[in-house]
Amino acid sequence: MNIPVVLLIVLFNMSSFKASKVLVSLFAIDLGASQFLIGIIIALYSLFPALLALQAGRLTDRLGVRLPMLFGSLGIVLALLLPWLFRSLPALYASAALIGVTHMFYNVAVQNLVGSIGGTEDRTRNFSNYALAMALGSFIGPLAAGFSIDHFGHAQTYLFAAALPLVPVAILLFVRNVGRGRRVKTEEEQAVLSTNLLTIPGLRRALIAGAMAVTGQDLFQFYMPIYGHSVGLSASAIGAVLAMFGIAAFVVRIWLPALVKRWGPVNVFSHSLYASAVAFMMFPLFSSAYALAAVALVIGLGIGCAQPVTLTLIYSRAPEGRSGEALGMRMTLNQMTHIAVPIVFGSLGTAFGLAPVFLANAAILAGGGVLSQERKKE
């Protein structure tokens, strides 16, 4: 399978996944859920990935990427159909949990596939193109979901979103040669099988800092709809603000290989997080859709640099034959934070408003930038 076909799969699955994040918050509000209950739903996206991502990565290393990608794509379809069939809060809980676990299997596998296509010299470009497809999906999904909610309602929009992953399912069913197959370990690979990946300094730095960056990104995607609703924005306006994040991430990733070549991955990573942290602190100061879109644009420019840089570092620094496991560990670290933070800050948001949520995002991102700078000096 060549990289354009992989990017097509990424685009459709990412669009549906990002649409579901807008849908779940706004549908839960429509059904009368409190911020605390919405925090529970958000945490369910991360519960099973936190428990199973490492095993999913090891499975991908052993069996190849096709079956995990197919299982994950089919699971996303089923998960998105649940709120359409059963229009209730329990259906949203079940949908969030199922989307989390099935998207996790797909996501670890597709990242491993992207890293394995071509040689080492192709890896940065491939991950940048992968990140561009992710950014385009982050633009299409929220924007389409917002307009669809306004015109067709929440449940019907879930049905539309469920149709998108059917394209990756069809591709994976009919294309047999997807990435590498079952791996046979060399003696050198067998020697590192018992090594804890977190004892590898460079890999550990990339994993921890990357987790902090992705946490800020995901919390923005979840809490922006809640904040937008609280200041009276329509679903279309909320989708447009979220789409600005995707546009910015898309644009900055076009230039990312040149930025990394000139300033190095650590400098690009840390300074982009500092800029995003400042923007997060400004977010609660505005209620206009135009002002919020401008702030989201800055956040997207900053965080848009983080994912492809950390993916490249993690894949290249993992021991041979354990890239899937390393990517699974990345997801485990991300999701463990996702479980705790929405519940804690959902409670704080209920008691004190949404400003603490955005300030927490700022602190997490600034911490990631500081961590990368400190580790660089070691």
N, C-alpha and C positions, 0 to 999 in steps of 0.2 A: 504494500500500500504506500503510495507516495504522499508527500506532505500536503498537497492541496486537498486530497480526499480526507485526510485526518482533520484538517482545519474546517472542512464542511461539517464533519461530525461534531467538532467542538462548538461551532457556531450555533447549531440547532439545539444541542443539549444545554449550552450555556444560556441561550435565550429563554428556554423553558424554566431553567433553574432560577434565573434572576426574576422572571415574571412571578414565580411562586412566592418569592420573598416579599414582593409588593402585595400580592394577593392575600397571603396569610395574615399580615398585620391588619389590612383594611377590612377583610372579611371578619376577622375576630372582633374588631371594633364594632362592625355592623351587627354582630351577634351579641353584643353587650359585654364583651370580655374586658376586665380591668387590665392595667399595665402589668400587674404582677402575673396574671394568667397569660398575657401575651409573652411575657418573659419566659414562662414555662414552655410555651409552644416553640419559641425561638431556640431554647435550650435543647429541645427534642431533635432539632436538626443535627445537633452535635453529639448527642449521647452515644449512639452506636458507632459512629466514626471514631470517637475517642477510644472505645473499647476494642474495635476490630480493624482499624486502619493498618496497624503494623502487620497483622496476619494477612490482610488483603495484599499488602506489598510483597510479602514473602510468597504468597500464592501466585502473584504475577511473575515473580522471578522464576518460579518452578514451571508453571504451565503456559506462560506466554500471556499476551494481552487480549486476545480476541474474546474469549469466554467471559472474563470480567467486564469488558466493555459492553458486550451484548446483554449480560445479566443486569448491569447497571442501567442501561438505556431502557430495557423493558420494565424494570422496577420503577423508573421515573414516570413512565406512562401510567402504570397502575396507581401510583401514589397520587398523581394529579387528578385521576378520575374519582377518587374517593369523595372529595368535597362536592363534586358535581352530583354524585349519586346520593350522598347523605349530607344534607346541608345543616351541619351542627358543629358545635365546638369539639366533641369527641372525634369527628371526622377530620378536623384540622389537626388535632393531636396525632392521630394515626398517620395522616398524610405527611406531616413534618418529620416524624420518626422514619417513615419509609423512604422519603426523599433523601434524608440524611444518609442512611446506610447504603442505598443503591447508588446514589451519586458518588459516594466515597469509593466503591468498587470501580466504577467507571473512571473516576478522576485519577486515581493512583495509576491505573493501567494506561490511560492515554498519555499521562506525563512521562511514564516510562517508555512508551512507544515513541514519543517525540524525541526524547533524548537518544534513542537507539538508531534513528534514521540518519544516514550519512556518517561522516567521520567527525572527529573532534572539532575540526575547523568549521563544520556546519552547525554545531550545537547552539552557539549563541544566536545565530540567525534563526534557527528553527524554533527555539524557545521565544524569541521576539515575535515571530509570526504567530506562534501559538497564543501569546499574550495579546496580540492584535485581534485574533479571532475571539478571545475571551472578552476583550473590551467592546468589540462590536456587538457581541451577545448581551453585554451589560447595558448597552444603549438600546438595542431593539426590545429586549424583554420587558424592562420597566415601562418604557414609553408605550409599547403596544398594550401592556396590561392596564395601564392607567386609562387610556382611551376606551378600551374594551369594557372596563368596569363601568365607566360613565354611560356607555351606550347599550350594554347587554347584561350588566350585572355581574356579581362576583362568581356565582356558580358556573354560568355559561363561559366566563373567561377561563376558569379551570379546565373546561373541556377543550377550548382552543389551545391552551398551553400543552395539554396532553397529546395533541396531534404532532407537535414539533419533534419529540424524540423518535417518532416513527420513521423519520428519514434516516437517522443513524442506525436504527434497528434493521431497516431494509439493506443498507450498505453492508453492515456486518454479517447479515445472513447470506448475501450473495458474493461477497469478497472473502475468499478463503485465506489468501496469503496476507495476513495482517501481522506485521512485525515478526519478531523472532518467536520460535516455538519453545518447546521444553528445553531448558538449559542443562548441560552436563558440566558439573563443576571440575575445574582443574585442581591440581594439588595445591597450588598457591591460593586459590579461592577457598578450598576446604580448610586451609590453615587459619583463615580469618573468620570462619563461620561462628566461632564462639566469642568473638570480640564484641564488646558493647560499643555500638556506633557512637554513643555520646562520649567515649573516651578519646575520640579523634578530634583534636582541637579545632581544626578548620571547619570540619563538618558540624561540630557542636555550635560554633559561633553562628554559622549560617542557619541552623535549625531554630535556635532561640530567637535571633533577631528577626528572621522571617516570620515566625509565629506571632511576634508582637505587631508586625506590619499588617499581616492578614487579619488579625483580630480587629484592628482599627477599621479596616475596610469593611469587614462583614457587619460590624456593629453600626456603621453608618448606613449600610443598605437596609438594615432592619429598623433602625430608630428614626430615620428620616421620614418615612410614611407616618409614624405616630406624631412626630413633631409637626409635620405639615398639616395633619388633620387638626391638631390642637390650635393652630393659628388660622384655621379656616380655609386652607387651600383645597381645591378640588382634586379628585383622583388624577385627572389629566395633568394638572400643574405639578403634583407630586411626582408623577411619572416623568415629566419633563425635567424636573430638577435632578432626579436620579440619572436620567439619560445624559445630562451634562457631565456627570462623573465619567460615564462610559466614553463620551466623545473625547474628553481630555486624556483619559488613559490610552485611547486609541492613537491620538495624535502624538503623544510623547513617546510611545513605543515605536513609532516609525523612526525616530531619531535616536532611540536608545543604544543601538550598537555603536554609533559614532560617539555618544556621550560616554559610554563605558570605555571605549578605546582612548579617549582623551584624558578623562579624569580617574579612571579606575572604578571597579564595581563598588568598593567600600565607600568612597566619597560620594558617588552618585546615590547610593542607598541611604546613607546617613543624612545628607542634606535634603534629600527629597522628603524624608520623614519629618525633619524639623519644619519645613514649609507646611506640610500637612497638619502638623500639631498646632501651628499658629492659626490656620484656617478653622480647625475644629473649635478652638477657643472663641472664634468670632461667630460661629454658627447661631448660638442662641440669642445673639444681639439683633437678629433680623427676622421679619415676618413676611416681607415681600417675596414673591416667587422669583422676581428678577435678581434680587440681592442674594437669595439663597442659591440660585443657579450659578451666580458668579463665584460664591464660596465653594460650591460643589465642584466647579471647574478647577479651582486651585487644588482642592483635595485630590481630584482625579489626576492632575498633573504630577502631584507628589507621590501618591501611592501607586500610580501607574508604573512607576519605575521599579517598584520593589519586587513584584512577583516573578517576572522573567529573570531578574538578576539572581534572586535566591534560588530559583529552580535550577539555573545553570550551575551555581556554586554547589548545591546539594548533589546534583547528579554527577558532577565531575570529581567531587571529593569523596564520594562513596566508594568502598572497596568494590573491585570487579565482581559482578554477579550479585550485588546487593543494592543496586540502585532503586529497585522497587521497594525494598525494605526501608531504605533511607527516606524515600518519598512518603511511604506509609507512616514513618516516625514523624515526619514533618506534619502530616495531617493529624496525627494523634496529639501532638503538642498544641496545634491550633485549636482542635476541638475541645480539649480539656479546659482551655481558657473560655471558649465559647459557652460551655455549659454553666460555668460559675458566674461569669460577668452579666449575662442577660437577667438571670434571676436576682442577683444582688442589686443591679441598677434598675431593674424593673420595680423592685420594692422602693428604692430611693426615689425613682421617678414618680411613683404614686404618692409618696410623702412630701417630696420637695420640688417636684417638677422635673423637666427633662434636661435642664442645664447640666446636672452632674454627669449624665450619660456622655454628653459631648466633651466635658472636661476630662472624663476618664479616658476617652479616646485620645485626647491630646496628650495626656500623661503616658499612655501606652506607647504612642508613636515616638514621642520625644525620648522615652526610655530605650526604645529600639535603636534610635540614632546614637545615643550616648554609649550604649553597649557595643555597637559596632566600632565606634571610634576608640573606645578603651581597649577592645580586643586587638584592634589593628596595631596599637602601640606595643603590644606584648612581644 
